Amino acid sequence: MVMLQTADPKPLRWQRARYSPTTRKVDIVVSSVQLMFYLWWDSKIPGQSVRFRNRRAQWLVGTLLDLGPTFIKLGQALSTRADLLPLEYVQALGKLQDKVPSFDPNEAIAIIEAELGASIYHLYREFDPIPIAAASLGQVHKARLHTGEQVVVKVQRPGLDKLFEMDFKILRQMIRFGDRFLPWTRQYNLDEIYLEFSDILASEIDYIQEAMNADRFRYNFRDHARILVPEVYLKHTTRRVITMEYLPGIKINDRQSLEACGIDVKEINQLGICAYLKQLLQDGFFQADPHPGNMAVSQDGNLIFYDFGMMAEVQPINKDQMVKTFFAVLRKDTDQVVETLIDLGLIEPMADMTPVRRVTQFLLEKFTEKPIELQAFGEMRSELYALYEQQPFRLPAKMTFILKALTTLDGVARSLDPQYSLLACAKPFVKSLTLSQGKGSAVGELARQAKDYVLFRMRQPSAAELFMRQLDERLDQRDAQLRAQYLTTERELKELRLTLKILILTSLTGFTLLTGAVLLVGTYTYWAIAAFVVSGLAAIGLLRVCSVLAIRDRIHRWGR
């Protein structure tokens, strides 16, 4: 074994050698209680400064980084859950970077040798002990096989299984406690979220599963010469070590370097979006975390995919339905789009589908015929949060994965071409459906849908009529929002007054009780009794106000 003389990096809290389960549990519970208090406070005092809410959101990011891999991944999973967290928290979690210091190369080499059962230079002709990348789950080293191929070796962090087992046990206990003693937590379906997250993380740290995912992904793109997927070397792969082909490339959001190499960034956008549409609609198997570190562009303009630990599956749809849905998006046919999402299992049918239709309609209006702008995204978030507050509903996990993938992909596309159009980039994919061989009547369906679309455009109202219709809708929506905001503000002011009463009565109770005790020690018996009587009356008033506030809060939750 090769021994290296390197300075030991300062261990993070989750990397401490002596970290007992009890201490870990205390750290997690205290952080969770603090988060719940912040969320409660934000809901009770909504008019406070945005700066303070952003500060608490940044506190959450720092806390998750300090707690380690389990909670870094949990934070990333929650970065799209606008149905669970306030806007400032979602925005902060969206910037949560999974970057932590690399661990000792000697430990990495020891893990490789133990997993593969041979010395490092018996396994590889060359091995670079300096990692080229590091994250919370592992780190990556360059190497060369004895057969000459350049490869990268990803090694899992030591002690990760033990840490995950401890963290999941603690989280499970907290969820059970909430179900039993905090009934309001049941509305968030924490059990379901816990199971989804644990399944994803368990598969992400199983490198054999990642190797299988990579092989399946490569097979799906076997007929697409411009999509590159690194080959996995199974003889050098175990559950904790994976060896893959080294495919260097330019980071996909590095526009300056791409243009310097003569690569058309608009073409790269088109290639990436069509590749994701194929994953989502044809294959039903997609990369759920397409951040810039997981995608690159080769010198000759091909798109490279890395990291297949976090994959998700959806029900693929046939070509006819894809063509029908594409034209439904062009027509802004909300009902047809929602029906497709239900067929894909991305939306769960509910008794009242109004909030889902409103969200879908808003997205279709904003992002079908014009370039996506940052201002539009800000408006979209505000509208979505208004919908969540008025008609709360929960998104299935698969839908959140797709939203995360598409929003991340959109951010990459905008960094390459701020004026890109999603539908324009998707046209080659739709065209390929009509030219591909196989069963079905996609060409006939395309002709029918194109004919219907032409008729639809001819029947569209004039610009003036459309403007008046939109103005009426906006006025009605604004009126409903103002009424809802007025009722919410009135309720919050009443709750604030009750909270102030509680603070005053608590201070009065404590002060008079302390005064009575001092007077009693000083033999001023009658004055002490008077102080105790005042303290008792204040305590009774405090209990009464607390009960009123608790009843109002419960009625409000029932009303939601």
Buried (B, 14 or more C-beta within 10 A) or exposed (E): EEEEEEEEEEEBEBBEEEBEEEEBBEBBBEBBEBBEEBBEBBEEBBEEEEEBBBEBBBBBBEBBBBBBBBBBBBBBBBBBBBBBBBBBBBBBBBEBEBEBEBBBBBBBBBBBBEBBEEEBEEBBEEBBBEBEBBBBBBBBBBBBBEEEBEBBBBBBBBBBBEBBEBBBEBBBEBBEEBEEEEEEBEEBBBBEBBEBBBEBBEBBBBBBBBBBBBBBBBEBBEEBEBBBBBBBBEEBBBBBBBBBBBBEBBBBBBBEEBEEEEBBBBBBBBBBBBBBBBBBBBBBBBBBBBBBBBBBBBEEBBBBBBBBBBBBEBEBBBBBBBBBBBBBBBBBBBEBBBBBBBEBBBBBEEEEBEBBBBBBBBBBEBBBEEBBEEEEBEEBBEBBBBBBBBBEBBBBBBBBBBBBBBBBBBBBBBBBBEEBBBBBBBBEBBEBBBEEEEEBEBEEBBEBBEEBBEEBEEEEEEEEEEEEEEEEEEEEEEEEBEEEBEEBEEBBEEBEEBBEBBEBBBEBBEBBBEBBBEBBEEEBEEBBEBBBEBBBBBBEBBEEBBEBBEEBBEEEEEEE
